[in-house]
Amino acid sequence: MPTGVAIRDVRAQLFDAAERVLLRDGPNALTSRAVTTEAGVAKGVLHRHFADFDAFLAELVLDRVARVEARAPALRSSAGHGTVAGNLSGVLIDLFGSVAVAIVGLIISRDELRARLRRDRPRGVPVLAEATAMLAAYLAEERAMGRIAADADVDSLALSLIGAGHLLFADRTGEQPQPEAVEKVVTTVIADVVQRRLL
């Protein structure tokens, strides 16, 4: 990039480039050079905006966490509409069909990044923790509407759904699961609370 040419929204450009590298080549390939090359900018650009590469990665994770949290109101408002299994399946496909699996792999593979994230988020794996809270809030709405059993443990259900979703999508090099396969797993996980609601 020529000197003196302004880059618009450089943070977003670098985050998007990092996401492409993650999805294409995995966490081990994510270096500052790979990111700046993918973004088409000089290497110094990243270091002008972030203290170091781990600071950049922490901000990338927090940006993706914010995206998950921004989806929560729409999911909660879907309570009472469609089917519970259909709503949950759609969210899991959207979440894990994106960069979430690669972000989790990145967090697990980098000790310094994990340590930085733990300072502000001491519990759970970022992205997955927020996704679990989002599903639990949605399930609580469905429980309040009587679409699942009144005694449903929504926190445990949410954890089970996130774990199942992560396993379904974990092989980023393989074929992605079909929507029907995701819905089958979701239906199995929630079957008890749906059936008990009908009794």
Secondary structure by P-SEA (a helix, b strand, c coil): ccccccccaaaaaaaaaaaaaaaccccccccaaaaaaaacccccccccccccaaaaaaaaaaaaaaaaaaaaaaaaaacccccaaaaaaaaaaaaaacaaaaaaaaaaacaaaaaaaacccccccaaaaaaaaaaaaaaaaaaaacccccccaaaaaaaaaaaaaaaaacccccccccaaaaaaaaaaaaaaaaaaaac
